[in-house]
């Protein structure tokens, strides 16, 4: 008895960012339940190529849940129905025989659709360039015990550093906010002693670039945390808001001290 399955697909097709897109229907035949979602799309594309049709454009790289490029919305949920899972780690056994699966790209003005399921996430790169770094002297490595870090801070920094920058938080948020992504980067650097000297500059620059890029505001729906494949906590947003408030206040005090308004 064969355990192969068939699923119907409604896929967003868009030739370029300057053209309108639409959903088109396909059928994925002879799909094994242990195939990943991307392997299923590979099979569909092979069929399309054999028919002389344009394959579905989508992004992938590591296919191990690390790179964050396999970004698409599956049945209305970023990365699909499984919690803490990227699309490349989503398996077809999560779907039923004959089920209709709707696949579309991230929806955000800051992430314009380039083609089919591919979006331009340059805005995230711009945010990282604005402050997602530290300035440290090069040379020999410091002694392992030279910079004591409280365990709570180390754990929280590592949890925040798990962010892969996929953009699921933006796709899930009704306001298309990037607060969880920015907060994760601010937290994982600011919680460690190496990141503290530039903490104020960092949070102001990264939040400023986020706003400039056209992302929406956070209104505490917490959809970002629910959709995040690495389960980044919204506690990072609260931490970033505190950092931002203190940095803004420090900037105003400095301006007054220097004779500003």
C-alpha positions in Angstrom: 0.0 0.0 0.0 1.5 3.3 -1.1 1.8 6.1 1.5 2.2 8.8 -1.2 -0.1 11.7 -1.0 -1.6 14.4 -3.3 -2.1 18.0 -2.3 -3.6 21.0 -4.1 -1.7 24.2 -4.1 -2.8 27.8 -4.5 0.5 29.7 -5.1 1.0 33.4 -5.4 2.6 34.1 -8.8 4.1 37.6 -9.6 6.6 38.1 -12.4 8.2 41.2 -10.9 7.7 43.9 -8.3 6.3 46.2 -10.9 3.6 43.8 -12.0 0.4 42.6 -10.3 0.3 39.1 -9.0 -2.4 36.5 -8.6 -3.0 33.0 -7.1 -2.6 30.1 -9.5 -3.6 26.5 -8.7 -1.3 23.4 -9.0 -1.4 19.8 -7.9 1.5 18.1 -6.2 1.4 14.4 -7.0 3.1 11.4 -5.4 4.4 13.4 -2.4 6.0 11.4 0.4 4.9 12.5 3.9 8.5 12.7 5.0 9.3 15.2 2.3 10.0 18.7 3.5 7.8 21.5 2.2 10.6 22.8 0.0 11.2 19.3 -1.4 7.5 19.3 -2.3 8.0 22.6 -4.1 11.0 21.2 -5.9 8.9 18.3 -7.2 6.2 20.8 -8.4 8.8 22.9 -10.1 10.3 19.8 -11.9 6.9 19.1 -13.3 6.4 22.7 -14.4 9.8 22.7 -16.1 9.0 19.4 -17.9 5.8 21.1 -19.2 7.8 24.1 -20.4 6.2 26.4 -17.7 7.9 28.9 -15.5 8.9 27.3 -12.1 7.8 28.9 -8.9 10.4 31.2 -7.5 11.2 30.8 -3.8 14.3 31.2 -1.7 16.3 28.6 0.2 19.9 28.1 1.3 20.9 25.9 4.2 17.5 24.0 4.5 18.5 23.4 8.1 16.5 26.1 9.8 19.4 28.4 10.2 19.7 30.8 7.3 16.1 32.3 7.4 15.7 32.6 3.7 12.8 30.1 3.2 10.3 32.7 4.0 6.7 32.2 2.9 3.2 32.2 4.4 1.5 28.7 4.4 -2.2 28.7 5.0 -2.1 32.1 6.5 0.8 31.4 8.9 4.4 32.5 8.5 6.5 29.3 8.0 3.3 27.1 8.3 1.3 25.5 11.0 4.1 23.9 13.1 5.4 26.0 16.1 9.1 26.9 16.2 9.6 25.6 12.7 11.0 27.1 9.4 9.5 26.2 6.1 12.4 24.0 5.2 11.8 22.0 8.4 8.1 21.7 7.8 7.2 18.2 6.6 4.3 17.2 4.4 3.0 14.9 7.1 1.7 18.1 8.7 -1.0 18.2 5.9 -3.8 15.9 4.9 -4.3 14.0 1.7 -6.1 16.2 -0.8 -5.8 19.3 1.3 -5.6 22.7 -0.4 -2.5 24.6 0.7 -2.2 28.3 0.1 1.3 29.7 -0.3 2.2 33.4 -0.5 5.1 35.7 0.3 5.6 38.0 3.3 3.2 40.9 3.2 4.8 44.2 4.1 5.5 47.5 2.4 9.1 47.2 3.7 9.5 43.8 2.1 8.5 44.3 -1.6 7.7 41.2 -3.6 10.4 40.6 -6.2 9.0 37.5 -7.8 6.5 34.9 -6.7 7.4 34.0 -3.1 10.7 36.0 -3.1 10.7 39.3 -1.2 13.4 42.0 -0.8 14.6 42.0 2.8 17.2 44.7 2.3 15.5 46.7 5.1 16.8 44.2 7.7 20.3 44.5 6.3 20.0 48.3 6.6 18.9 48.0 10.3 21.9 45.7 11.0 24.3 48.1 9.3 22.9 51.0 11.4 24.0 49.5 14.7 24.1 45.7 14.8 27.8 45.6 15.6 30.3 46.3 18.3 33.7 48.1 18.2 36.3 46.0 19.8 40.1 46.1 19.7 41.7 43.3 17.7 44.6 41.3 19.1 44.9 38.3 21.4 41.8 36.8 22.9 41.1 38.1 26.4 41.2 35.7 29.4 38.1 33.6 29.6 37.3 35.0 33.1 38.4 38.6 32.2 34.9 39.8 31.5 32.5 38.3 34.1 28.9 38.0 32.7 25.9 37.2 35.0 24.4 33.9 33.9 21.0 35.5 33.5 22.4 38.0 31.0 24.4 35.3 29.2 21.3 33.1 28.8 19.1 36.0 27.7 21.7 37.1 25.2 22.1 33.7 23.7 18.3 33.3 23.4 18.1 36.6 21.5 21.0 35.7 19.3 19.0 32.8 18.0 17.1 35.2 15.7 17.8 34.2 12.1 16.4 37.4 10.6 13.7 35.6 8.5 11.0 38.3 8.9 8.3 36.0 10.2 7.6 38.5 12.9 6.9 41.2 10.3 4.7 38.9 8.3 2.7 37.8 11.4 2.2 41.3 12.8 -1.0 43.1 11.7 1.0 46.3 11.6 4.0 44.7 9.9 6.2 45.8 12.7 9.9 44.7 12.9 10.1 45.3 16.7 10.9 41.7 17.6 13.8 41.5 15.1 15.3 44.8 16.2 14.8 44.0 19.9 16.6 40.6 19.5 19.6 42.3 18.0 19.6 45.1 20.5 19.3 42.6 23.4 21.9 40.1 22.3 24.6 42.8 22.0 23.5 45.1 24.8 23.3 42.3 27.5 27.0 41.5 27.1 29.8 43.8 28.4 31.3 44.1 24.9 28.2 45.8 23.7 27.5 48.2 26.5 29.9 51.1 25.3 27.7 51.6 22.2 24.4 50.6 23.6 22.8 54.0 23.5 24.0 54.8 20.0 23.0 51.3 18.8 19.3 51.4 20.0 18.7 54.9 18.7 20.3 54.1 15.3 18.5 50.8 14.8 15.1 52.0 15.9 15.5 55.1 13.7 16.4 53.0 10.7 13.5 50.6 11.4 11.1 53.6 11.4 12.7 55.0 8.3 12.3 51.7 6.4 8.6 51.8 6.7 7.8 49.1 9.2 4.7 49.6 11.3 4.4 50.2 15.1 4.1 47.5 17.7 0.6 47.3 19.3 1.3 44.3 21.6 -0.6 41.6 19.6 2.3 39.2 20.3 1.8 37.5 17.0 5.5 38.0 16.3 6.5 35.7 19.2 3.9 33.1 18.2 5.2 33.0 14.6 8.9 33.2 15.3 10.6 29.9 14.3 13.2 30.4 17.0 10.6 31.4 19.6 12.2 34.8 20.4 10.4 36.3 23.5 8.6 39.6 23.4 10.5 40.4 26.6 13.2 41.6 24.3 10.8 44.3 23.0 10.2 45.5 26.6 14.0 45.6 27.1 14.6 47.5 23.9 11.9 50.1 24.9 13.6 50.7 28.2 17.0 51.0 26.4 15.5 53.4 23.9 13.8 55.5 26.5 17.0 55.9 28.6 19.1 56.6 25.5 16.6 59.3 24.4 16.7 60.9 27.8 20.5 60.8 27.9 20.6 62.4 24.5 18.4 65.3 25.7 20.4 65.8 28.8 23.6 65.9 26.8 22.0 68.4 24.4 21.0 70.7 27.3 24.5 70.4 28.9 26.0 71.5 25.6 23.7 74.5 25.4 21.1 73.0 23.0 17.4 73.4 23.3 
